Amino acid sequence: MRTASIFAAALSVIVCTVSTMTVSAAPVAVPARAPAAVNDSFVRRDVPASVDHSFTPGKLCTPDDPSYQGEAYGISKCTRSVSTAEKNRIAAHYGLLKSEYSLVEFDHLIPLGIGGSNDITNLWPQQGPTGQSLAGEKDKVELDAYNQLSSGQISQRDAVQMICDWMNNQYGTNYDPSDYGL
């Protein structure tokens, strides 16, 4: 009972203090930041617009990969596993703020479905959430490559070539399946 009355007394002091406080209408200085310009793809121009080939060269899954799950249709497969710490490291390299994570897809350069790894060297922040902008376009190429590979119509090298061609055409990079021993 005594605790309740102490609590009630403290609450009335807080209420009285808050009701007698004044709030200054003076503006608060906020550090300037680049304006949120929007390009034709819906994504801000100050979000990474390209992939850094030296930081994200791409990598295939191997039995030594921590997320290796076995073989499927003749290729090594890894399970999807990208930690927050990995996303933060990738974002830091590309100059991406945490508040901007929703503007990108942390994308596997070589998709898991065609044998890509979860290694940080195979991940990058691609503009546009899944289904929008270039991310959605790449997803279509990935699905086509996966469908053809998993049905035996093309080799893993050919599937990776499809991704490399798309990346090179969109971003002016120089990815090649031979970079991955294919």
Disulfide bonds with the S-S distance in Angstrom:
Cys61-Cys78 2.10
